[in-house]
Amino acid sequence: MTSSDKPENAPAKPESASDAPGRHTGVAAQDWAQAAADPQYRAAVVDLLGALAYGELAAFERLAEDAKLAPTLADKAELAKMASAEFHHFERLRDRLTEIGEEPTAAMDPFVAALDGFHRQTAPSDWLEGLVKAYVGDSIASDFYREVAARLDSDTRELVLAVLDDTGHAEFAVEKVRAAIEAEPRVGGRLALWARRLMGEALSQSQRVVADRDALSTMLVGGVADGFDLAEVGRMFSRITEAHTKRMAALGLAA
């Protein structure tokens, strides 16, 4: 998200090691050519890029579908622009997988069931729920991947952070949701419950994705690259939860 994209009431993303230039050590101080010499690390990065690529493709499909719920033509156009940005992110990830000698479909396939399941379980019932999901739900996943990015080689880290940039969700969602609550305050209670459900489902989905893939699990717990120890895992989820609380406040909702 650029500074011009960030609404006044929206929180900054949680600070992680990826936000601190000059503090990278170990694998995070290497480029892809150096780090990929370790086959376990390479496998973990292929998994990560595959998960992100399918996530972006699914986001594109979901936003295009959510556009049908939009109340005005201007809103439909805004969601179409966001969907286009998500597809561009997918293309970058797909092209990177091809560049490093991996077949993109094969890299994405292990994550299809989990991500599709998440979207089925959190299908919005109306326009406002769709906006909250785009802002809150997607942001939780992005925060998690930013935390992981801090442990990656410089080339992969740069790509991951680039595709996690906001596509306009924040400013648009905050404006529309706050206006809806102002017009009808009781809407806020329903949306707050919805956002809390999204928080739980998004964290569970992230944990399932990691647990199902040995390479990713090994990287995150310190066997490959500079992974998290158990204490840092706790701090990571505390940062993600704190950022979620700030986003809820930006929307005018109780966490």
C-alpha positions as CSV (number, residue, x, y, z in Angstrom):
1,M,0.0,0.0,0.0
2,T,1.4,3.4,-0.9
3,S,1.0,6.4,1.4
4,S,-1.6,7.8,-1.0
5,D,-3.6,4.5,-0.7
6,K,-3.8,4.4,3.1
7,P,-6.9,6.0,4.6
8,E,-6.4,8.3,7.5
9,N,-8.2,5.9,9.9
10,A,-6.5,2.7,8.7
11,P,-3.6,1.2,10.8
12,A,-0.2,0.6,9.5
13,K,0.7,-3.0,8.9
14,P,2.4,-4.6,12.0
15,E,6.1,-4.1,12.2
16,S,8.2,-7.2,11.6
17,A,11.8,-7.9,10.8
18,S,11.0,-7.4,7.1
19,D,10.4,-3.7,7.7
20,A,13.9,-3.1,9.1
21,P,16.6,-2.8,6.4
22,G,20.1,-3.8,7.6
23,R,18.9,-6.2,10.2
24,H,18.8,-9.2,8.0
25,T,21.2,-12.1,8.8
26,G,21.6,-15.7,7.7
27,V,19.5,-16.7,4.7
28,A,17.7,-13.4,4.9
29,A,21.0,-11.7,4.0
30,Q,21.5,-14.0,0.9
31,D,20.0,-13.7,-2.6
32,W,18.0,-16.5,-4.2
33,A,21.0,-18.0,-6.0
34,Q,22.8,-18.5,-2.7
35,A,19.9,-19.6,-0.6
36,A,18.4,-22.0,-3.2
37,A,21.5,-24.2,-2.9
38,D,19.7,-25.8,0.1
39,P,17.1,-28.1,-1.4
40,Q,14.9,-27.9,1.8
41,Y,14.9,-24.1,1.6
42,R,14.1,-24.2,-2.1
43,A,11.2,-26.6,-1.5
44,A,9.8,-24.2,1.2
45,V,10.0,-21.2,-1.0
46,V,8.2,-23.1,-3.9
47,D,5.5,-24.0,-1.4
48,L,5.2,-20.4,-0.2
49,L,5.0,-19.0,-3.7
50,G,2.5,-21.7,-4.7
51,A,0.3,-20.8,-1.7
52,L,0.5,-17.1,-2.5
53,A,-0.1,-17.6,-6.2
54,Y,-3.3,-19.5,-5.6
55,G,-4.4,-17.1,-2.9
56,E,-4.1,-14.2,-5.4
57,L,-5.9,-16.1,-8.1
58,A,-8.7,-17.0,-5.6
59,A,-8.9,-13.3,-4.5
60,F,-9.3,-12.3,-8.1
61,E,-12.2,-14.7,-8.6
62,R,-13.8,-13.7,-5.3
63,L,-13.6,-9.9,-6.0
64,A,-15.1,-10.4,-9.4
65,E,-17.9,-12.4,-7.8
66,D,-18.4,-9.8,-5.0
67,A,-18.8,-7.1,-7.7
68,K,-22.3,-8.6,-8.4
69,L,-23.3,-7.5,-4.9
70,A,-22.1,-3.9,-5.4
71,P,-25.0,-1.4,-5.0
72,T,-23.7,1.1,-7.7
73,L,-21.8,1.0,-11.0
74,A,-19.0,3.0,-9.4
75,D,-18.6,0.3,-6.7
76,K,-18.6,-2.4,-9.3
77,A,-15.9,-0.6,-11.2
78,E,-13.8,-0.2,-8.0
79,L,-14.0,-3.9,-7.2
80,A,-13.1,-4.7,-10.8
81,K,-10.0,-2.6,-10.5
82,M,-9.0,-4.4,-7.3
83,A,-9.6,-7.8,-9.0
84,S,-7.3,-6.7,-11.8
85,A,-4.6,-5.8,-9.3
86,E,-4.9,-9.3,-7.6
87,F,-4.6,-11.0,-11.0
88,H,-1.4,-9.0,-11.7
89,H,0.0,-10.2,-8.5
90,F,-0.8,-13.7,-9.5
91,E,1.0,-13.3,-12.8
92,R,4.1,-12.1,-11.0
93,L,4.2,-15.2,-8.7
94,R,3.4,-17.5,-11.6
95,D,6.2,-16.0,-13.7
96,R,8.6,-16.3,-10.8
97,L,7.8,-20.0,-10.3
98,T,8.4,-20.5,-14.0
99,E,11.7,-18.5,-13.8
100,I,13.1,-20.8,-11.1
101,G,12.2,-23.9,-13.0
102,E,8.9,-24.9,-11.3
103,E,5.6,-25.6,-12.9
104,P,3.1,-23.1,-11.4
105,T,0.1,-25.3,-11.4
106,A,1.9,-28.1,-9.6
107,A,3.2,-25.6,-7.0
108,M,-0.4,-24.2,-6.4
109,D,-2.3,-27.5,-6.4
110,P,-1.5,-28.6,-2.8
111,F,-3.2,-25.4,-1.5
112,V,-6.4,-25.4,-3.6
113,A,-8.5,-27.5,-1.1
114,A,-7.5,-25.5,2.0
115,L,-8.0,-22.1,0.4
116,D,-11.2,-23.0,-1.4
117,G,-12.5,-24.4,1.9
118,F,-11.7,-21.1,3.6
119,H,-13.6,-19.1,1.0
120,R,-16.6,-21.5,1.1
121,Q,-16.8,-21.2,4.9
122,T,-16.5,-17.4,4.8
123,A,-18.7,-16.6,1.8
124,P,-20.2,-13.1,2.4
125,S,-24.0,-12.8,2.5
126,D,-24.1,-9.2,1.4
127,W,-22.0,-6.3,0.1
128,L,-20.8,-5.1,3.4
129,E,-19.7,-8.5,4.6
130,G,-17.7,-8.8,1.4
131,L,-15.9,-5.5,2.0
132,V,-15.1,-6.6,5.6
133,K,-13.7,-9.9,4.4
134,A,-11.6,-8.1,1.7
135,Y,-10.2,-5.7,4.3
136,V,-10.0,-7.8,7.5
137,G,-9.7,-11.4,6.3
138,D,-7.1,-10.7,3.5
139,S,-5.1,-8.5,5.8
140,I,-4.7,-11.2,8.4
141,A,-3.2,-13.6,5.8
142,S,-1.0,-10.8,4.5
143,D,0.3,-10.0,7.9
144,F,1.2,-13.7,8.4
145,Y,3.1,-13.8,5.0
146,R,4.9,-10.6,5.8
147,E,6.2,-12.2,9.0
148,V,7.4,-15.2,7.0
149,A,9.0,-12.9,4.4
150,A,11.4,-11.6,7.0
151,R,13.1,-15.0,7.0
152,L,13.4,-15.3,3.2
153,D,16.3,-14.5,0.8
154,S,16.3,-11.0,-0.5
155,D,15.0,-11.7,-4.0
156,T,12.0,-13.8,-2.7
157,R,11.4,-11.3,0.1
158,E,11.1,-8.4,-2.3
159,L,8.6,-10.3,-4.5
160,V,6.5,-11.5,-1.6
161,L,6.3,-8.0,-0.1
162,A,5.4,-6.5,-3.5
163,V,2.5,-8.9,-4.1
164,L,1.2,-8.2,-0.6
165,D,0.8,-4.5,-1.3
166,D,-2.7,-3.3,-0.8
167,T,-4.8,-3.1,-4.0
168,G,-7.1,-0.4,-2.7
169,H,-9.1,-2.6,-0.3
170,A,-8.3,-0.5,2.8
171,E,-9.4,2.9,1.7
172,F,-12.5,1.7,-0.1
173,A,-13.6,-0.7,2.6
174,V,-13.1,1.7,5.5
175,E,-15.0,4.5,3.7
176,K,-18.0,2.3,2.7
177,V,-18.3,0.4,6.0
178,R,-18.0,3.4,8.2
179,A,-20.7,5.2,6.1
180,A,-23.0,2.2,6.4
181,I,-22.6,2.1,10.1
182,E,-23.2,5.8,10.4
183,A,-26.4,5.4,8.4
184,E,-27.6,2.4,10.3
185,P,-25.7,1.8,13.6
186,R,-27.1,-1.6,14.3
187,V,-25.2,-2.9,11.2
188,G,-22.0,-2.6,13.3
189,G,-22.9,-5.4,15.6
190,R,-23.4,-7.9,12.8
191,L,-20.3,-6.9,11.0
192,A,-18.2,-7.1,14.2
193,L,-19.3,-10.7,14.7
194,W,-18.5,-11.4,11.1
195,A,-15.0,-9.9,11.4
196,R,-14.3,-12.0,14.6
197,R,-15.3,-15.1,12.7
198,L,-13.0,-14.1,9.8
199,M,-10.1,-13.7,12.3
200,G,-10.6,-17.2,13.7
201,E,-11.0,-18.8,10.2
202,A,-8.0,-17.0,8.7
203,L,-5.6,-18.0,11.5
204,S,-6.8,-21.6,11.4
205,Q,-6.4,-21.7,7.6
206,S,-2.9,-20.3,7.8
207,Q,-2.0,-22.9,10.4
208,R,-3.5,-25.7,8.3
209,V,-1.6,-24.7,5.2
210,V,1.7,-24.7,7.1
211,A,1.0,-27.9,9.0
212,D,0.2,-29.8,5.8
213,R,3.5,-28.9,4.1
214,D,6.7,-30.3,5.7
215,A,9.0,-27.8,3.9
216,L,7.1,-24.8,5.2
217,S,6.8,-26.2,8.7
218,T,10.5,-26.8,8.8
219,M,11.3,-23.3,7.7
220,L,9.0,-21.6,10.1
221,V,10.2,-23.5,13.2
222,G,13.9,-22.9,12.5
223,G,15.1,-26.0,10.7
224,V,15.6,-24.0,7.5
225,A,16.5,-20.3,7.1
226,D,16.1,-18.2,10.3
227,G,12.8,-19.6,11.5
228,F,10.7,-18.7,14.5
229,D,11.2,-20.3,17.9
230,L,8.2,-20.9,20.0
231,A,8.4,-17.6,21.9
232,E,8.6,-15.7,18.6
233,V,5.6,-17.6,17.2
234,G,3.7,-16.2,20.2
235,R,4.9,-12.7,19.5
236,M,4.1,-13.0,15.9
237,F,0.5,-13.9,16.5
238,S,0.3,-11.1,19.1
239,R,1.4,-8.7,16.4
240,I,-1.2,-10.1,14.0
241,T,-4.0,-9.8,16.6
242,E,-3.0,-6.3,17.5
243,A,-3.1,-5.2,13.8
244,H,-6.5,-6.9,13.5
245,T,-7.8,-4.9,16.5
246,K,-6.6,-1.6,14.9
247,R,-8.3,-2.5,11.6
248,M,-11.5,-3.2,13.4
249,A,-11.3,0.2,15.0
250,A,-10.6,1.8,11.6
251,L,-13.9,0.3,10.4
252,G,-15.7,1.5,13.5
253,L,-16.2,-2.0,14.8
254,A,-15.5,-3.5,18.2
255,A,-12.8,-6.2,18.1
